[in-house]
Amino acid sequence: MIKEKIIGIPKAMSYYNYFPFWYGFFTKLGIEIVLSDSTTKKTISDGASLVVTETCLPIKVYVGHVLNLIDKGIKNIFVPSIQSIAPKIYNCSKIRGLPDLIRNVVKGDFNIVEATLDKSEKNNNLIDFVTEIANQFGIKDMQTIKEAQNAGFIVQNNFNVMVQNGLDFDDAMKYAKKGQVIIPPKKEDKPISIALIGHGYNIYDKRTCMDIIKKLEKMDVRVYNAYQLTQEQLKGGMNSLNSTLYWANQHEMTGCAGHYLQDDKIDGVITLTAFGCGPDSLMVEDIKRKSRNFNKPLLNLTIDEHTGEAGFITRIEAFCDMLYRNKRAKIMKEREKEVKITSMI
Ligand code: SF4
């Protein structure tokens, strides 16, 4: 049993989807959370040095964050194994085997707090998953565990509502942790809008994605992503592309693309994927093929630890220039049409 009521959480992978839940859950149980520091060049190179080159960037980053927590003297590090979130809906093998991977590559004086969520083989529910975690801290009372789970849901729901209403990720996290819900005023329109398709750990980790959202905003672009959509909208997006759900994180790629491809306010789509990611390469191929029916330009950006910022910016700028030109041509065409109609009257 773990005596010290402190848990380290790597600021990587599922942090970007579920940290608000874990914040509410652990806080309610009286367990203090220590987060790893934000990703730096060192985090990436430390992580990359321990795994084989072909490993995707997010996993290298994750390993780097575990090392960072060990450097901070954290003895218990949370590394869940999220195998399957619904019957026959799986995560990739790297996410499923995360505790084993960490155990095998990271040597040091620390303990892995692990639990398995598997709706396919074991048919265990979220309550079984969180109970397995609480038990490791000697917390066995089911009423206490259920209350902690509910506290987690509240923080997560508040966070989701704020992000869906356009609040930035960091601000939404800050307010959700304080138990607040802040709905920002509607943002002013921008000349062009882009749907950024990618997993949370790719688009919100400012170091790994070279802060692509900020870069696009500086180019006067309004950026939309999967986290601004509800589950129903993401499911609708999957249906509109006639895609069948297999991967646990497919909604944030295919579902998101399907939703925004049929949205008139979106001028273009950028997919951001990690080099060496099997599921993403399949999903992006599917999105690319089907996007031709929607007549929206699509740019695929692949990132790894060697991606140079200059080339990255050039590709984004070229894409935005093309979208600006398309938009101008479209407006001119519509104006010509209006003039013709007025002169006929
Ligand atoms: S889904 Fe892709 S990027 Fe994410 S962990 Fe798996 S292989 Fe890596």
Boltz pocket constraint, residues with backbone or C-beta under 6 A from the ligand:
constraints:
  - pocket:
      binder: B
      contacts: [[A, 56], [A, 57], [A, 58], [A, 59], [A, 92], [A, 93], [A, 94], [A, 95], [A, 199], [A, 274], [A, 276], [A, 277], [A, 278], [A, 279], [A, 280]]
      max_distance: 6.0
